Amino acid sequence: MYQGFKYYLGWYRDFIVDSWNDMGPSEYGMLLLGIGVFGWLLMKNTGRR
């Protein structure tokens, strides 16, 4: 079971690294925009005192 988990973890790591290395300017911009919107939503939904 551990070997299977290790295999899938390695596969996802390789997939993310390959995706990051092949990212163009538009994909990078969309990633930054998505992170910005996600952060804005997190800050907007915080409780007020």
C-alpha positions as CSV (number, residue, x, y, z in Angstrom):
1,M,0.0,0.0,0.0
2,Y,2.9,2.4,0.8
3,Q,4.5,1.7,-2.6
4,G,1.2,2.6,-4.4
5,F,0.9,5.8,-2.4
6,K,4.5,6.7,-3.1
7,Y,4.0,6.0,-6.8
8,Y,0.9,8.2,-7.1
9,L,2.5,11.0,-5.1
10,G,5.5,10.9,-7.5
11,W,3.2,10.9,-10.5
12,Y,1.3,14.0,-9.3
13,R,4.6,15.8,-8.4
14,D,6.0,15.1,-11.9
15,F,2.7,16.3,-13.4
16,I,2.7,19.6,-11.5
17,V,6.4,20.2,-12.3
18,D,5.9,19.5,-16.0
19,S,2.8,21.8,-16.1
20,W,4.8,24.5,-14.3
21,N,7.7,24.3,-16.7
22,D,5.5,24.3,-19.8
23,M,3.4,27.3,-18.6
24,G,3.1,30.2,-21.0
25,P,2.3,33.8,-20.2
26,S,-1.4,33.5,-20.4
27,E,-1.5,30.4,-18.1
28,Y,0.7,32.2,-15.6
29,G,-1.6,35.2,-15.7
30,M,-4.7,33.1,-15.1
31,L,-2.9,31.4,-12.2
32,L,-2.1,34.8,-10.6
33,L,-5.6,36.0,-11.2
34,G,-7.1,32.9,-9.7
35,I,-4.9,33.2,-6.6
36,G,-5.8,36.9,-6.3
37,V,-9.6,36.2,-6.5
38,F,-9.2,33.3,-4.0
39,G,-7.4,35.5,-1.6
40,W,-9.9,38.3,-2.0
41,L,-12.7,35.9,-1.3
42,L,-11.0,34.6,1.8
43,M,-10.4,38.1,3.1
44,K,-14.0,39.2,2.3
45,N,-15.6,36.3,4.2
46,T,-13.7,36.8,7.4
47,G,-15.7,37.6,10.5
48,R,-15.9,41.2,11.6
49,R,-15.6,42.2,15.2
